[in-house]
């Protein structure tokens, strides 16, 4: 009987930790799952994750792919083009930037750039391996060893945390939707079975993944921006005066929407048209207008 008890004790030590569920979503400002965007506007995008089930010591590593699906007359959107979509490591609501970093071989596939949280191009219009991890193998911080520094516990335990954020530039034409969806996600959590604080060298367990939401960005059609809304952001204000006075437009012949009064020139008359009573400092809401 004593032998059997001893064997049972050894077997218990070999049982892996229960994998935790990691919920991942893509949202807009104020955690919106759908937003309307005017032509050429900037749309905030947040990639978020939270841990569910039994409490853990928090998220250790996460990587995911992001893809865009278009409907209507919107052309294929290129998330690899940083002028169209730029994603960075977060600074809020929980500052994990100091502990999470790119992992060697994770966001730097063979032949690809060192890109940190921003991911690498999938060869088409999507992004691979957005994300990073913590220093769970004791790196000391030399330039070639990353991530480094102390481990940050509890990431994702108290609700959704932003693991990467970005800005999408809405297209200049067409109407329909752009849907941003997380895909092929992998993650590790710090092992809650350890005693004492987790620093430097830490055990991890694989997380089970659930996608809980995508972000739908709608470019509405049929609602025309007023002429004075030069930058097509749904408001008539100082930003439109700056658009009229932009280099390459000011004091020139007609340059599209900057010629507000349609007289064939871009000059002070167009600023007066922007500032006209009933127009100045008004909001037209989401609208569409060509370049």
Secondary structure as GFF3:
##gff-version 3
##sequence-region A 1 291
A	DSSP	alpha_helix	2	14	.	.	.	ID=ss1
A	DSSP	beta_strand	21	27	.	.	.	ID=ss2
A	DSSP	three_ten_helix	29	31	.	.	.	ID=ss3
A	DSSP	beta_strand	34	36	.	.	.	ID=ss4
A	DSSP	beta_strand	42	52	.	.	.	ID=ss5
A	DSSP	beta_strand	59	70	.	.	.	ID=ss6
A	DSSP	beta_strand	85	88	.	.	.	ID=ss7
A	DSSP	three_ten_helix	116	118	.	.	.	ID=ss8
A	DSSP	beta_strand	120	121	.	.	.	ID=ss9
A	DSSP	beta_strand	127	133	.	.	.	ID=ss10
A	DSSP	beta_strand	161	169	.	.	.	ID=ss11
A	DSSP	beta_strand	176	190	.	.	.	ID=ss12
A	DSSP	beta_strand	204	206	.	.	.	ID=ss13
A	DSSP	beta_strand	208	213	.	.	.	ID=ss14
A	DSSP	beta_strand	215	219	.	.	.	ID=ss15
A	DSSP	beta_strand	235	236	.	.	.	ID=ss16
A	DSSP	alpha_helix	238	244	.	.	.	ID=ss17
A	DSSP	beta_strand	252	253	.	.	.	ID=ss18
A	DSSP	three_ten_helix	256	258	.	.	.	ID=ss19
A	DSSP	beta_strand	265	266	.	.	.	ID=ss20
A	DSSP	alpha_helix	268	274	.	.	.	ID=ss21
A	DSSP	beta_strand	282	283	.	.	.	ID=ss22
###
